[in-house]
Every structure is written in structure tokens, then in C-alpha cells.
């Protein structure tokens, strides 16, 4: 069962590319959301923008880590930033979930 113990660079590169695309999408939708719901809840904080930037940086490091799978520093950095990206994404969801009802109540 050696398939599950190796660091697969191709898979990590694909995950990194997906994270880059999702990070850019989050930033773009965050800009639209902040300008649309400016007076609602945590709108001025721009959580989707900051979360998207974090996911984008993680994806770029994932691309580098996938191209050089023997580079332990890039591998460790990618896995660490992946954990932080998950946490910032959860914060984004919480702030967005908080802002939508406050926007609907204020209208």
C-alpha cells in the first residue's frame, strides 16, 4: 500500500490550481458583495476578499510544492497554509451568514 504514503506532486499541483481559481473567484465575488451590501453587518470587513487572498496564496504555494515535491519547506508551508485557509473560509462563512439576515432586517 505504498500509494498512500508518497507525496504526489501531480495531485498537489491540481489542488493548487483549483485553489488559485477559487481564490480569485472569492476575491471577485467579495468585491461585488462588499459594494452591494455595504451597510449590512460585517460588509465593510471584506471577509471574502481576505479569505480569497489567503486561498490564492495557498494555491500558489501548492503549485510550487507540486512542481518540487522533494522541497520539504514548500510542502510544510502548503499544508500549514491549507489549515489557515480552511479557518479563514469558515470565518468568511460565519460573517456572511451574519450579514445576510441583518441586511434583510434593515430593509
C-alpha positions in Angstrom: 0.0 0.0 0.0 2.7 2.5 -0.9 0.3 4.6 -2.9 -1.0 6.4 0.1 2.4 7.2 1.8 4.0 9.2 -1.0 3.6 12.9 -1.7 2.0 13.0 -5.1 3.2 16.2 -6.9 0.7 16.0 -9.7 -2.3 15.8 -7.3 -0.9 18.7 -5.2 -0.4 20.8 -8.4 -4.0 20.2 -9.4 -5.2 21.1 -5.9 -3.1 24.2 -6.0 -4.5 25.2 -9.4 -8.1 24.7 -8.1 -7.2 26.9 -5.0 -5.9 29.7 -7.2 -9.1 29.7 -9.3 -11.3 29.6 -6.2 -9.2 32.3 -4.5 -9.6 34.7 -7.5 -13.3 33.8 -7.6 -13.7 34.6 -3.9 -12.0 37.9 -4.3 -14.1 38.9 -7.2 -17.4 37.9 -5.6 -16.2 39.5 -2.3 -15.8 42.9 -4.1 -19.2 42.6 -5.6 -20.7 41.6 -2.2 -19.0 44.4 -0.3 -20.2 47.0 -2.8 -23.7 45.6 -2.9 -24.2 45.0 0.8 -22.2 47.9 2.1 -24.4 48.8 5.0 -25.1 45.2 6.1 -23.4 43.7 9.2 -19.8 43.0 8.6 -19.8 44.1 4.9 -17.0 46.6 5.3 -14.7 44.0 6.8 -14.5 42.3 3.4 -14.1 38.7 4.7 -14.5 37.1 1.3 -11.7 39.3 -0.1 -9.3 38.4 2.7 -10.2 34.8 2.6 -9.8 34.7 -1.2 -6.3 36.3 -0.9 -5.4 33.6 1.6 -6.7 30.8 -0.6 -4.9 32.3 -3.6 -1.6 32.4 -1.8 -2.1 28.8 -0.6 -2.8 27.7 -4.1 0.4 29.4 -5.4 2.4 27.6 -2.8 0.6 24.4 -3.7 1.6 24.8 -7.3 5.2 25.3 -6.2 5.1 22.4 -3.9 3.6 20.2 -6.6 6.4 21.1 -9.1 9.1 20.4 -6.5 7.7 17.6 -4.3 11.1 17.0 -2.6 11.3 20.6 -1.3 10.2 20.0 2.3 9.8 23.7 3.2 7.3 24.2 0.4 5.4 21.1 1.3 5.2 22.1 5.0 4.2 25.6 4.1 1.5 24.4 1.8 0.0 22.1 4.4 0.2 24.8 7.1 -1.4 27.5 4.9 -4.1 25.0 3.9 -5.1 24.8 7.5 -5.2 28.6 7.8 -7.2 28.8 4.6 -9.8 26.5 6.0 -10.0 28.7 9.1 -10.4 31.9 7.1 -13.0 30.3 4.9 -15.0 29.3 8.0 -14.7 32.9 9.3 -15.9 34.1 5.8 -19.0 31.9 6.0 -19.8 33.0 9.6 -19.6 36.7 8.7 -21.6 36.2 5.6 -24.2 34.3 7.4 -24.4 37.0 10.0 -24.6 39.8 7.4 -27.4 38.4 5.2 -30.1 38.4 8.0 -29.0 41.9 9.2 -29.3 43.2 5.6 -32.8 41.7 5.2 -34.0 43.1 8.6 -32.7 46.6 7.8 -34.6 46.8 4.6 
